[in-house]
Amino acid sequence: MTIRSLLFLFAFSASVSAQAPGVPIFDQSREGLKKENIHIGREASALLENGHILTLESVKEAMENPEAVKVPLKKATMRVLEPAAIAKKAQASIYRVGWAYLCPHCDHWHTNLGGGYAVSDDGVLATCAHVVDPEGIKMRKGCLVAVSHTGQVFPVTKIHAYHDQMDAALVRIDSETKGLALNDQVSPGDAAFCLSRPLKQGKYFTRGIINRFYWNSNKRGKDESSLEALGYLKMNVSSRWAPGSSGSPVLDQFGNVIGHVATIKALGNNAKKDKESFITLHSATPARGVMALMQP
């Protein structure tokens, strides 16, 4: 066998075993995404028939009058994990949260899902307020669902907290979950990891650092520890995300949640027609605010 043949065989064997055992491979093909959407729609339709799920008709009332509950805070861990271990830990606790619905124009199920993460072992998930809000989604029938990393579809049955300014909400699914601890003792320069689904790119893991903490309004009052003030507290990180990532957890080097994805904004020279972008700001809702919602 020639050297060229040996090199070819080595390259081929590397290509078919390009990931460690047990590492999931996301089906990013058009057919794969279509099958996933059909599955979620079929499950959502069955959940609607069975009831006990927040629907387009009931969610507004639940947003305005959430069923407040005290969620025990898990103790943050302080053992440094390898990035691969952080991704694995996050995967077991993250969900896709949002709407499965029928639009006014067809009978095919659609989805509008962001991210979310378990904060308890009994089904409490944290996510963005705007992920829960159906405003702007054209639907004639729909329901609020949470989809696990294995594809299991759960009905969202309650809203325990909803804070529009903070862009945070606590919702419940009737299932055991693997709650993540939250950590607000972090500083600029600390590591920031994110596992999310930007622009339908599934299981996308990225790392960066905390850039800064900032207030985005001067209306926060004198007590900066109040829930009202914490609604204006934000955090920039250099971890990357995009639409579809909203509500996904941002984690530290120990695998604790330090916040969740909220917004993305490109800044540049708006005087030019091409609106040249100089910097893209990735803003998160810090863990401190979510912790306050968990302790009403």
N, C-alpha and C positions, 0 to 999 in steps of 0.2 A: 504493500500500500504506500502510495506516495505521500510526501509531506503535505501537499495541497489537499489530498483526500482526508488526511487526518485533521487538518484545520477545518475543513468543511464539516466533518462529523462532530468536532468539538463545538463549532458554532451552532449546529443544528440542535445538539443535545442541550446547550445552554438556553436556546430559544424556547424549548418546550418545557423547561423547568425553571422559568425565570422568576419564580416566587417561592417562598418557603412553604412547607407543608401547612395546610389549613388556612392559608391566606385567601380570602375571597377575591374573585375576579368579577368586576362589574360588567354586565352586558350593556355596553353603550351603543349597540347597534339600534337602528330604527325599529327593527322587529322586536328587540329586547325591551325597549322603552314602551312600545305599543302593548306588548303582552302584560307588562307591569301595570300600565294604566287600566287595561281591561279588567285585570284582577282586582284592583282597588275599587273600580266602579261596580263590579259584580258584588263585592263584599259590602260596599256602602248601600247598595240597593236592598240587600237582605237586612242590613241593620235598620234601615228606615222602616221596613215592613214590621220588624220586631219591636220597634219603639225603643225607649230608654236610651235616647241619643239626642244631643243638641242639634236642632234643625234651624233652618233659615228663619222660621217663625218664632222659635224659642230662645235663640242665642242673644238677641238684643236685650231681653229681660234679664238674662243671666249676666250679661256684661254690666248692666246698670245696677243690679242687685246681686253681687256675687255672694256665695255661701262661704263666708270667711271661716277658716280653720287654721289652727296652730300646727305647723309642720315642724317636728323636731329637727334641729340642725345637726347634721352629721359632723363629727370631729374631723377637721382637715388633717390629711396625712402629710408627713414631712420627710418621706423617703424618696429620694430622687429616682425617677424612672427613665429608662431609655425611651426615645421617641416612639419606637415601635410598640412598646408596652403602653404608652399613653394612648396611642391610636386604638389599640385593642380594648383598653379599658373604656374609652369613650364610645366605641362601637356598641358595646353591650348595653349602654345607657341612653343612647340617642334615639330619637324618633323623628319621623316626618309628620308635622302637625299642620292641619288646615282643612280645606274644603274639598269634598267630592260632590259634584253637582251636575245637573242637567241644565244646559243653556236654553234660551228661548227659541233656538233655531233648529235643534236636532234632538235625537233620542240617544246620542252617544254620551257616555259619562266623561266628564272632564275633571281635572284636579288642579287645585291651586294650593300647593303645600310649601311650607317653610320648614324650619327645624325646631327641635325641642329636646329636652333632656330631663331625665328623672331626677328628682330631688328627695325622694323618699322611696322606701321599699314597698309601699302599698298603693302605688299608682298616681302619685302627684307629679306632674310634669311642669316645667317652666318653659316659657316661650315668649315671643314678642306679642304685644297687644295687637299690632297690626296684622299678625298672622291669624288671630282669632276673628277679627272684625271682617264681616262679609262685604263691607262698603266697597263699591267699585267693581265687584264681581257680578257680572250679569248672569243670574241664574233664576230658574223658575222653581227649582226644587234642589235641596242640598242638605248635607249634614257635615258636622265637624268630626274628623277622624284623626287617629294617630297610627302611623305605620312603623312597625319595628324594623330593625336592620335585617331581619329574616323575611320581611314581607307580610307579617301578620297584621291584619287591620283591626283596630280596636275603636269602639265608639267613645267619643268624649262625652261624658255624662254630666259633668259639673264644671263650673268656673268658680274657683275659690278666691281669686284676686284678679283685678283688672285695673291697670294704671296706664292710661294713655300717654301721659307726659313722659313717664319712665320708659315706655314701650316695653312693658313686661306684664305677663299674665301667668297665673297658676291654674292649671286645669287638671281634671282627674279622668283616668281610665280605670275600669274595674279589672285590674290585673296586678300581679306581683311585678315589681320593677327593681332594678339595681340602681338605687339612688346614689348620686355623686355628692361629695362634700363640697361646700363653697368656702372660698378663702378670700378675704378682703385685705389681708396683710401683704400687699404687694407694692412694688415700686417701679418707676420707669427703668428700663433696662432688663427687667425680669423676663423670662421666657414666656411666650404666648403661643399656644398650639390651637388649631381649629380643624375639626372634621365636619364637613358640610357637603352641600350639593349645589354648587354655584352653576347657574344656567344649565341645569339638568345633568351636570357632570358628577355622577354618583361616586360616593366614598372618596372624596377629595380631601387629602390631609396636607396641612401646611403649617409651617412654624415661623415665628418671628419674635418680636419683643414688644413689651409695653412701651409706647412712645410718651404718653402723658395722660394726666387726668385733668379735666376742665369742667367749669360751669358753663352752660350754654344760655343762661339767663340771669338777670339781676333781680328777678322776682322771687327768689328762694326764701326770703325772710331772714330773721336773725338766727334761728335755730337750724344750723346746717346738718344736724343729725335727724331732723324730722322727715317724715315720709314725703311731705310736700317738697322740701329742699332736694331730697335724693332723686326726685323725678328729673332734676336738671343736672345731675352729675353724670358725666360721660367719660369714656376712656378711649383713647386712640391706640391701636396696635398695628404692627406691620404685617401680621398674618394676613393672608389674602382671602377674599371672599367676593361674592357677587350676588345679584338677585337670585333667590332660591335658598340662600344661606341663612336668612333671617331667623333668629331664635336658636341657632346652633350654639353649643357651648364653646367658650374660649377657656382653655385649660393652662395651668401652670406646669412646671417641671415635675410636680408630684402627682399630677392627674386630678387636682382639685379644680373646680370651676371658678374662674375669676371674673366671669361676665358672660354675656351672650351677644351674638351678632345683632346689630341694630340697623346701621345705615352705611352707605358708601357714597363718597362725594369727590368728584374731580374738581380741583381748583386750578385756574390758569388765567390767561390774559383774555378776558371776555370782550375786550375792545376789538380784537381781531375776529374776522368772519369765521376762521377755522377754529376759534376757541381753543387755542393751544393749551394743553394740560401740563401743569408744572408738577403737581403732586396729587395723589389720590389718598384721601383720608378714610380709613376704616374705623368707624365709631361703634363702640360696644356699650351696652348697659352693664355697669359694674356689679359685681356680686353683692356689694353692700346694700343696694336697693332691693335686690331679690330677697336677700336675707330679711330685710324689714317687712316685705310682703308676707314672708313665711311666719312672722311672729306678730300678728295683728293685735 
